[in-house]
Structure formats: structure tokens, C-alpha cells
Amino acid sequence: MTAERPPADLARENTYLKQRLAQAEIDISDLNAELGRLREASERLAGRRAARAPNPLGSGQ
């Protein structure tokens, strides 16, 4: 059996969970950015840099 929890407790828990979710989303974004930087560094060190399309605004045109 579960007892009804007061609305104030539920509101406080809801606020806490929203804050945790927001922090988790920030952490995921930060980790994705770090993963991209590490992937680029790894490719650079391995000499397997992916070929990029030529820059249409670059010189030589």
C-alpha cells in the first residue's frame, strides 16, 4: 500500500528531477563535443583525415 504524498512533496521532487534532467542534458552535450574533438585528434594522429569538399569561397577559383 502506498500513501498519498502531499502536493508540496511532489512539487519539490518534480523540481529536483527537472534540474537533474537539465544537468544530464548539459553533460550529454559536453560529452558529445568532447567525443568530436577526440575523434578529430585521433584521425589527425593516425593520418586518416577525412577528405573535405573544397571551400567555394577559398582561393584558386
Secondary structure, DSSP 8 states (H G I E B T S, - for coil): ------HHHHHHHHHHHHHHHHHHHHHHHHHHHHHHHHHHHHHHHHT--------TTSS--
